[in-house]
Structures are given as structure tokens and as C-alpha cells.
């Protein structure tokens, strides 16, 4: 199977005053297409840093990140942004919906950024996802009028609307009660199965970890030898 | 809908919603921009209106669209003052303006060339007793005993007043011997047989009155008249605001002067009438009061002391009639002496306050003004003008006053009203140039007294030595070439007997100090000015060419000053707006880091973030600017209906009338808000770029 994400010898060091903080060190990972992978570990272990590197939101201090075989560490900001738009989807812990837009507009937003879809195409895509995440009735509401679970479903729909190869989710259930969190993971899993979308999400919740097809454990910036379920 | 348009709509929608969410900030920035737009639209509209009205005031009264004068001028041309010593600017001269005229008039955009000169002279005049004695002379020449008797009685009545003045003066004067002599002279004039009818009023007595008695009535302060000399026909054709309000217009070819109504009102009107007028204007027209207004109070106090200005113009019958009328309206005095009684009565009448002013003002013009000489000069009268020529000698010229004129709409303007207008030939003579007429006159006088030219090297011999001369009078000339200079010194001795007409050809060439150039298309003024300058330079003419604004002196700079102030105020407002806009965006960026980071994370380029912030400022700027401009239009329309009143005489001139009626200038109303919107948008580029530096990873900033 082809690795959609490959991380080779990555280090990430942040300057902190006159000293440095080594967030990640010696990371070598390959994630295949269609995997439902979680990055697990305690707070401060480097989960978000690793997700940011995979999500092209940050660049490694050393080493290389390959997305579908393309090295991204030295890409300019414009190309990284384009890559995020075309190949990646993001689900945030705090949902990160744009507060002034409706549910429909939030989901439509990435399509508008892509700039190649007609209105009808956009409506069709958004409508399909609204049905999939069961938010048809709420499509004209603003995010402030939704529950946490509904907001995260909007975020999932927004992440999927461009039909990305990889969806990254940073602690997607951390701000949800356990039942809702379970439903969200279930939804993500269903989409993973039906769309063959690669899901990579971070969590420190053992219950969520159990849903993952693969667990990559991090400790103090290093990968702990992994186990596959 | 195309995707670009959809993206534009997305940006607009997000921007609008963000603006609404942060209403207070939007309101402050929008309000500031609206205030700036309001001020800019109102200010620029008024500036255009004022510029147009000032242009009308200036170019329709005495200045052309362009003005030409000698390059050797020591002062700048300032038609409305502000240049030169004592208001007498040295702007050089164009010894013969005709070649300049030919050159200028050949330009296709030049409609007219009006030669002019601006100068100042003293109006010679006597006191009230001089006037009365002159009238007696005229009456004696007429030979009507009734009229002679009337004039003599008036003089006697005036002499009684002088007697009282001398008595009062004795209490104050240190030179009692002089007063003794004056009283002795006065006693002679008051003797019953001195002004008796018949042959007893001879030349000796008239001269005694003129030389010994008239000076006792005091001397009037000299009156300085500013005047322009011009080609009357060309002037009338090119300055439409000129209008005769009394008398007749000075016709081309006639020597004479037309006095400005304002000059006559201010300088040549009876002192009482003048004070009444001033108070009337300030109280009735401007709604002021005497009580509480220092200047009005000063005028009122001055008025109460001016009884002599009425009394000295009255003869006994009129004085008795006035005394009776005043008594009938309750202003009585028990003194049996008419002069003393009437003095008290008039003083009481002239003591005004807020309760009686209007009624006294009307009564004065109804009952007193017809009995006195309201103006010192009236059309038809010949006045004597005395000037120091540019060579330094005194030139005196009698000039008939043809009419009193106004500039339409500028009736109350001090600035436009200071200039009197005379023919160019008389102007040249007062300026010191020998004209054909004065040269002939001088020749006649020299022949009459047997005067001959002698070269300077022969002068001593001619005066004291052996050189035989057959004349009794010798004029010394430095050389034959300087004959004109010698002629000039002799003008002092000439008793003017100049003809009251001249050949029209004389004003088609010869001396002028400056010239007004009227353009066919004033909008091409700058180009025409530049072309004329270059053309005249090529022809070897050394002249200054200035536009109407520069030619008008300090007054013309008013528009520039107001414009500069307005621009300064706008710059301050927009700098403040600039700082607030930038600060608010930068602060807003801190509050919106997660939102911006999210957009960046899901694929928004930096340019999208910049566009979003520019859109927010652009929308605020557009609503603010067009809102402010809309309010300004409403204000201009309201002001245009009612007119903005001119607060004083200077503003009357600037407004070209008593009120300015502003108009809506749509090019300003549309262009200014667009420029302000553009400015506001561009002003936020820095801050927007700062916002676009937010990293996508900042979308997750609350973690780790």
C-alpha cells in the first residue's frame, strides 16, 4: 500500500528565550492511504506538533515530511497553503468554525477558496455532506446556535467538502461529552470506510484510542514502538 | 455565479458581519471618516463657491483675468491694497502701452486689454465757512439781491457760532494775544454794516473773510482718495459690476472722475449722518444693541457731541424752524440765544439709546438732513485733487465729478468701494506726465510771464552777470534735453485752466501703469498666462503677468489661506483616522488570531486575509464617506436656499454680495468619498498585511 504521509528523521525545536525546547526528535513514520490512525500520548508529548507538521502548518527543523510522496519542508507559504486546501482537511479540538458564517457557508468556505466550483456544484457538495452529518435542518444557523457535537459535525463536513486525501483531527473529542465524542469518532470511522479517506487524529482518551486502526504513541517527542490493532 | 464573484461576496459577507459584530469600533471609525468627508465636501464646495464669487468680485470690478505690469516694479501689484508705502505701491509703468496691447490682443484667447493706473491723492477742501463764503461769491456774481442776502445771513449765523467757539477756546488757550486778534477780526466781520447788502461786500471783504475768518472755523482733515485712471470706454465694456447710482457716467473723451459710493459715504458725508448710518447698520441690520456693545456705545457718545455738524450748515430761519420742531417733540431749552439753545437741543436729540435710536434716525433723515449739506461732494461739482507726482512735485488738478458709482452686489464692501475712477489722461497728469494739453497750457503761461529757457552753464550770467536777456523771468534748465523736467517744476505755479475734454486718441497709447487682460475662456487662464509670458519675452517686453488672485493682493490670497487651512484640517482628521484604523486592525488581529489561523489552515492564502481586512476598512470607509458626503449635500442645499450671510464688509467682497448661495458640486460629492474610501482602504494595508502574518498553526493556539 502507498504511504500518503511519510515522515523521515524529523526534528522540531522551538526557541524559548536563550534555550531551546525539543518538541520532536528522530520521528520516522509512514501512514498508508485509508488508515484510521491516532497519535496518542500525554499532554506535551508533541502530538499537536506532529499533526501541524503533517498538516503543513509548520515545517520541521530537521528531516522531511512527504505528502503523497511530495517533500513539503521547503515549500513556500503559498504552495503549502495550496497543499492544505487541496489535499488536507482539518478538524480542530475547539471546532474553529467561522462565527459570522452559517453552517452552510462554513462548509462551503473551502470550496470558495478553491475557486473552481460553480454555485450548483458547491450546493450539491455541501448538501450531500449536510445530509451525511445530519445537519440539513441547521444549515442556515450560525455556529453559536449549535451544540458542541453539531459544531464538530460541521467541522467534519468542512474538512471533507474538498474531498481531501488526508483528514487531520486534533483532539476532536476533547471538548465533547463521551457519548457525543463516541458518535463523532463513529462518524469519522464511517467516512473513513466509505470515502477511503485517511484519518489521522490525536487523542489521549483510551476509549477513543480503541477505535483507531493504528496507534502511534509519542512520549517526550519520541515515537514509542507501535502496535497495530 | 462565478467562483470569483462568490469569493468576493464571501469576503464582503464576512467583512460586513465582522463589522456588525464590532459595532462600536465600526461606528467610531466610520464616524471619523464621515466627519472628514463632511468637512471635505462642505469645505471644498464652499471653497469653489468662494473662489468663483471672489473671482467675480475682482474680475468684474477692476482686475482682469490676468494683469500685466512692468518688470521693474518695486512692489507687487495689489489692486485691493496690501502693497507699497501708505497703500501707494510702486509698480513701475508702461511708458507706452500700445505695443504691449498689440502683442497681448493677438493671442486668440484674449478678449480685451484695458490700460489702467492706480494711485492716491489728496482731496483739497475747505470748512463749512469756506463753503458759505464760496456760495456768497457765486451769489454776488449772479447779482440777485435776495440770494446774496440769504448767503450773507447764513455767514452771519455761522459767525455767531464761531464767536461762541472762540469764547470757549479762550478758557483753554495759552496764546491769549492770538485770541485777542481773532476776536477783533471776528468783531469786524460781525459788524452790522460788514455784510450789508449792496456794494459794501467787495473783494477786500471777501478775502478778509476767506483768509482771516474762515480759518477760525477749523481745518478739515485731509481726505485721501485712491483712484484708478483708465480708458473709460474699455472699462465700461469689460467690468459688468460697475453701475452709476447718482449723476451720470463719465463719457469717453471727458476729463473727470466718478466717486465710489462707499468713499462718499465714508469720507464725504456729514459726520452726524455717518454716525447715524453706522449705528443703524450695526443695530438694525445686524441686530445689535447700544448697551453692552463697546463700539456702539462709542459711536453713540461721538454722535451726541456732533451738534456743530448740523448747526454750522444752518442759516437763522432754518435754525429757528429746527429749534421749534425739536421743542414740539419735547426737546426744549430755555436759553434765549438761538445758537446756544439749538446747540443744547441738537445735543439732546443726538443723545441716543436703544429705546429711541430708530425713531431719532428716521427723524434726522426726515427733518434735519434736507436742511444741511449731507455730502461734501455731489455730481456736477468740480473738486480739486492734489497729488505728489512720482518726480516729487505737487500737481493739482480740478476734476468734475460726473457720477457716484457702485459695484453691483458689493455695495457694502469696503474693499471694492475704496477706488474712484477717472479718465486716463487726468490720471497721467496727476502721475506727473506732461500731456499735450498741459504742455500747451504751460507754454501759454510762460509766454504770458516772458519766461525763457537758459542752459545751466549760462544760468549765473543770466541771473546776475553780463549776459543780456530781454526777459524779466528766467527758468534754469540743466540742459535742453531736460526741458520736460523743468516744465514739471513749473506746474506748481500753474492755475489750472485745462479743457474738460481730450482727444480720444490720447488713451489709445501712452502711459499706463498696468493693464487688465480679459480672457474669452477663463478656464484656459493658466495656459494663456504661460503663452503670453513666453510671447512677450520673445518680443523683448519685460513685464510681470499675474492672475486675478495675485493681482488682488492680500484679499486674493484669502482663498489660498482658507484652502490651506482646510487641507491641514483634513490631513489632521485623516491622520487620526489612519492611526485609529491601523491600531484597531492590529488590536483586532490579536482578538481574531484563531479565526485568521483557521482560515489560513483550511487553505486561505495571505492575500485572502489582506483582502478581508481591506474590505472591512473599505466598507467602513465607503459608508462613512458617502454618509458624510450625503450630510454635506443636505447642509449645502439648506445653505444654498437661505444663503450664508456675510459677517462683515470683507466677507461681502469675498462672497461677491451680502450672501453666499453655495451650490452642490457633484464632482466633489462623488469624487471626495471615493478618494476617502480609497485612502481609508490603502491606509489599512499595513495592518492588513500584519494580520495576514498569523500562522495557520495559531488556529490551535489554545493547546500546548
HADDOCK unambig.tbl for C-alpha pairs under 7 A between the chains (distance, minus, plus):
assign (segid A and resid 44 and name CA) (segid B and resid 704 and name CA) 6.23 0.50 0.50
assign (segid A and resid 52 and name CA) (segid B and resid 697 and name CA) 6.57 0.50 0.50
assign (segid A and resid 57 and name CA) (segid B and resid 601 and name CA) 6.62 0.50 0.50
assign (segid A and resid 57 and name CA) (segid B and resid 696 and name CA) 5.47 0.50 0.50
assign (segid A and resid 57 and name CA) (segid B and resid 697 and name CA) 5.40 0.50 0.50
assign (segid A and resid 58 and name CA) (segid B and resid 697 and name CA) 6.79 0.50 0.50
assign (segid A and resid 78 and name CA) (segid B and resid 605 and name CA) 6.58 0.50 0.50
assign (segid A and resid 81 and name CA) (segid B and resid 603 and name CA) 5.12 0.50 0.50
assign (segid A and resid 81 and name CA) (segid B and resid 604 and name CA) 6.83 0.50 0.50
assign (segid A and resid 81 and name CA) (segid B and resid 605 and name CA) 6.22 0.50 0.50
assign (segid A and resid 82 and name CA) (segid B and resid 603 and name CA) 6.12 0.50 0.50
assign (segid A and resid 84 and name CA) (segid B and resid 601 and name CA) 6.88 0.50 0.50
assign (segid A and resid 84 and name CA) (segid B and resid 602 and name CA) 6.22 0.50 0.50
assign (segid A and resid 84 and name CA) (segid B and resid 603 and name CA) 5.50 0.50 0.50
assign (segid A and resid 85 and name CA) (segid B and resid 602 and name CA) 5.68 0.50 0.50
assign (segid A and resid 85 and name CA) (segid B and resid 603 and name CA) 4.14 0.50 0.50
assign (segid A and resid 89 and name CA) (segid B and resid 602 and name CA) 6.88 0.50 0.50
assign (segid A and resid 90 and name CA) (segid B and resid 602 and name CA) 6.65 0.50 0.50
assign (segid A and resid 96 and name CA) (segid B and resid 595 and name CA) 7.00 0.50 0.50
assign (segid A and resid 96 and name CA) (segid B and resid 598 and name CA) 6.37 0.50 0.50
assign (segid A and resid 98 and name CA) (segid B and resid 595 and name CA) 6.36 0.50 0.50
assign (segid A and resid 100 and name CA) (segid B and resid 14 and name CA) 6.35 0.50 0.50
assign (segid A and resid 100 and name CA) (segid B and resid 17 and name CA) 5.75 0.50 0.50
assign (segid A and resid 100 and name CA) (segid B and resid 18 and name CA) 6.76 0.50 0.50
assign (segid A and resid 110 and name CA) (segid B and resid 602 and name CA) 6.67 0.50 0.50
assign (segid A and resid 110 and name CA) (segid B and resid 603 and name CA) 6.84 0.50 0.50
assign (segid A and resid 112 and name CA) (segid B and resid 3 and name CA) 6.46 0.50 0.50
assign (segid A and resid 112 and name CA) (segid B and resid 6 and name CA) 6.88 0.50 0.50
assign (segid A and resid 112 and name CA) (segid B and resid 7 and name CA) 5.64 0.50 0.50
assign (segid A and resid 113 and name CA) (segid B and resid 603 and name CA) 6.86 0.50 0.50
assign (segid A and resid 113 and name CA) (segid B and resid 604 and name CA) 6.29 0.50 0.50
assign (segid A and resid 115 and name CA) (segid B and resid 3 and name CA) 5.07 0.50 0.50
assign (segid A and resid 115 and name CA) (segid B and resid 4 and name CA) 6.46 0.50 0.50
assign (segid A and resid 116 and name CA) (segid B and resid 3 and name CA) 6.18 0.50 0.50
assign (segid A and resid 117 and name CA) (segid B and resid 3 and name CA) 6.26 0.50 0.50
assign (segid A and resid 118 and name CA) (segid B and resid 1 and name CA) 6.74 0.50 0.50
assign (segid A and resid 118 and name CA) (segid B and resid 2 and name CA) 6.30 0.50 0.50
assign (segid A and resid 118 and name CA) (segid B and resid 3 and name CA) 6.23 0.50 0.50
assign (segid A and resid 119 and name CA) (segid B and resid 1 and name CA) 6.00 0.50 0.50
